Amino acid sequence: PAGLSKKKLIKLARKRFQKGEDDDKPMDGRVVVITGAAGGIGSELCQTLYSLGSTVIALDRNTNGLMDLKKSLQTTDDKRLLTFTTHHEDLASVSAVADQIKTSFPNIDVLVNNA
Protein backbone atom coordinates (compact mmCIF):
# COMPACT_ATOMS: atom_id res chain seq x y z
CA PRO A 1 0.00 0.00 0.00
CA ALA A 2 1.19 3.50 -0.84
CA GLY A 3 0.60 4.83 2.67
CA LEU A 4 2.57 2.12 4.45
CA SER A 5 5.49 0.92 2.39
CA LYS A 6 7.53 -2.17 3.09
CA LYS A 7 10.37 0.12 4.14
CA LYS A 8 8.12 1.76 6.76
CA LEU A 9 6.89 -1.64 7.96
CA ILE A 10 10.48 -2.81 8.41
CA LYS A 11 11.27 0.33 10.41
CA LEU A 12 8.19 -0.12 12.61
CA ALA A 13 8.90 -3.83 13.16
CA ARG A 14 12.53 -3.14 14.08
CA LYS A 15 11.40 -0.59 16.65
CA ARG A 16 8.53 -2.70 18.04
CA PHE A 17 10.52 -5.92 18.31
CA GLN A 18 13.80 -4.22 19.27
CA LYS A 19 15.81 -5.38 16.27
CA GLY A 20 18.98 -3.86 14.86
CA GLU A 21 18.99 -1.32 12.03
CA ASP A 22 20.49 -3.86 9.63
CA ASP A 23 18.02 -6.66 10.40
CA ASP A 24 16.06 -7.37 7.20
CA LYS A 25 13.85 -9.98 8.92
CA PRO A 26 12.66 -8.00 11.98
CA MET A 27 9.61 -10.22 12.47
CA ASP A 28 11.53 -13.49 12.55
CA GLY A 29 9.92 -15.75 15.15
CA ARG A 30 6.75 -13.64 15.37
CA VAL A 31 3.30 -15.07 14.69
CA VAL A 32 0.78 -13.10 12.63
CA VAL A 33 -2.87 -14.06 12.06
CA ILE A 34 -4.61 -12.39 9.12
CA THR A 35 -8.30 -12.79 8.32
CA GLY A 36 -9.49 -12.06 4.80
CA ALA A 37 -6.04 -13.18 3.66
CA ALA A 38 -6.80 -14.56 0.20
CA GLY A 39 -7.14 -11.35 -1.75
CA GLY A 40 -6.47 -7.65 -1.96
CA ILE A 41 -5.13 -6.04 1.20
CA GLY A 42 -5.02 -9.33 3.11
CA SER A 43 -2.91 -11.04 0.49
CA GLU A 44 -0.51 -8.09 0.28
CA LEU A 45 -0.15 -8.07 4.07
CA CYS A 46 0.52 -11.80 4.11
CA GLN A 47 3.22 -11.48 1.48
CA THR A 48 4.87 -8.49 3.13
CA LEU A 49 4.83 -9.84 6.69
CA TYR A 50 6.04 -13.25 5.48
CA SER A 51 8.95 -11.56 3.70
CA LEU A 52 9.85 -9.87 7.01
CA GLY A 53 10.33 -13.29 8.59
CA SER A 54 7.06 -13.81 10.43
CA THR A 55 5.02 -16.97 10.60
CA VAL A 56 1.76 -16.13 8.84
CA ILE A 57 -1.53 -17.81 9.62
CA ALA A 58 -3.86 -16.90 6.76
CA LEU A 59 -7.61 -17.28 7.20
CA ASP A 60 -10.20 -16.88 4.46
CA ARG A 61 -13.32 -18.52 3.11
CA ASN A 62 -11.79 -18.63 -0.38
CA THR A 63 -9.87 -21.91 -0.55
CA ASN A 64 -8.63 -21.24 -4.09
CA GLY A 65 -7.43 -17.80 -3.05
CA LEU A 66 -5.46 -19.31 -0.17
CA MET A 67 -3.85 -21.78 -2.60
CA ASP A 68 -2.95 -18.85 -4.87
CA LEU A 69 -1.41 -17.08 -1.89
CA LYS A 70 0.83 -20.06 -1.22
CA LYS A 71 1.84 -20.17 -4.87
CA SER A 72 2.60 -16.44 -4.92
CA LEU A 73 4.95 -16.87 -1.97
CA GLN A 74 6.57 -19.85 -3.68
CA THR A 75 6.90 -21.64 -0.38
CA THR A 76 6.66 -25.20 0.76
CA ASP A 77 7.46 -24.15 4.33
CA ASP A 78 4.30 -25.28 6.08
CA LYS A 79 5.75 -24.09 9.39
CA ARG A 80 5.86 -20.40 8.38
CA LEU A 81 2.72 -20.17 6.24
CA LEU A 82 -0.42 -21.90 7.40
CA THR A 83 -3.73 -21.46 5.63
CA PHE A 84 -7.17 -22.25 6.98
CA THR A 85 -10.48 -22.03 5.22
CA THR A 86 -12.96 -20.42 7.59
CA HIS A 87 -16.46 -19.10 7.25
CA HIS A 88 -16.78 -16.27 9.73
CA GLU A 89 -20.55 -16.52 9.81
CA ASP A 90 -20.14 -20.12 11.04
CA LEU A 91 -18.96 -19.79 14.64
CA ALA A 92 -18.16 -23.52 14.90
CA SER A 93 -15.76 -23.17 11.95
CA VAL A 94 -14.06 -20.18 13.53
CA SER A 95 -13.86 -21.87 16.93
CA ALA A 96 -12.33 -25.04 15.48
CA VAL A 97 -9.62 -23.08 13.66
CA ALA A 98 -8.95 -20.94 16.75
CA ASP A 99 -8.43 -24.12 18.78
CA GLN A 100 -5.96 -25.43 16.18
CA ILE A 101 -4.05 -22.16 16.23
CA LYS A 102 -3.93 -21.99 20.04
CA THR A 103 -2.63 -25.55 20.20
CA SER A 104 0.26 -24.80 17.86
CA PHE A 105 0.95 -21.18 18.82
CA PRO A 106 0.44 -20.16 22.44
CA ASN A 107 1.29 -16.53 21.58
CA ILE A 108 0.00 -14.41 18.71
CA ASP A 109 2.08 -11.28 18.14
CA VAL A 110 -0.10 -9.56 15.53
CA LEU A 111 -3.77 -9.97 14.59
CA VAL A 112 -5.08 -8.31 11.44
CA ASN A 113 -8.87 -8.53 11.24
CA ASN A 114 -9.32 -7.85 7.54
CA ALA A 115 -12.41 -10.00 6.88
N, C-alpha and C positions, 0 to 999 in steps of 0.2 A: 504494500500500500504506500502511496505517495507520502502520507502524513507520518508514517512510522517505518522508516527504511530499515533494512537489515543492519546497517551500520549503527543506527540508533538503538536497535534491539540488543546488539552485542554490547554496546556501552552500558545500557540499563542492566543487562544480565551480569556483566562484570561487577558493577556497583552492588547490585542486590545480593549476589552470591559471593562477594569478596574475592574476585579473581583478579589476576594480574593483567596489566594493560596489553600484554602480548598474547593472552590466551584467546585463541580463536574458537574454542569450544567451551564457553563459559557456563553452559548448562549441562555439562557432562555429569551424569549421575543423578540428574533431576528428573522427576516424573511429571508429565503434563497430560491432562485429560482435556480433550476438545470434543464438544458436541457439534453436530452439524459439520462434520469434518470432510465430507465427501466432495464438496464443491465450493467454488467461490472463495470467500474469505476463510472459511474453515480449512480448506485444502491448502491455501497459501500459508496459513499459520502452521499447519502440520509440517509442511516442507521446510519452512524457515526455522522453526524450533528444533526439528530433527537435525538440520544442518548445524545447529549450535551445540549439538551433542546430547540433547535430552532424549529420554525415553518418551515416546508419544503413544498415547492410548486414544485412538480415533473412534468416535461413535457416530453412527449415522443410520438412517433407515434404508439408505441406498446402497445395497450390497455391491452392485456393479461399480458405483462410484468409489467405494472403499478399495475394490480391487484395482481400479485405475490409479488411486492414490499410491498404492504399493508399487505399481509399475513405474509411476513417475519418479518415485524415490530410488528405483532400481536397487531395492534391498531384498535380501533373503534373511536379514537379521530379525527373527521373530521375537527377540528379546528387547529390541529398541523400538519396534513399531508393532503395536497390536491393534487390530481392528475388530470392532464388534458391531453387528447389526442390531440396532435397537429401535423400538417404536415408542416414542416418548408419551404417546397417549395410552400405552399399555403399561401400567405401573408394574405388573409382574415381570415384564421384559426388562424394564429399567432396574428393578430390584435384583434380578438374577445377575445382570451384568455388573452391578455395583458390588455384589457379593464376590464375584470372580476377581474384580479389581482389588478389593480390600484384602482378599486372601493372598494375592501375589505382591501387592504394594501397600505396606502399612502406612506410608506417607505419600501424599500427593502435594507437590510443590506449587503447581499452577493448575487452575481450572478455568477453562474458557467455555462459557455457556453460549454457544453460537447457534443453537437449534431454535 
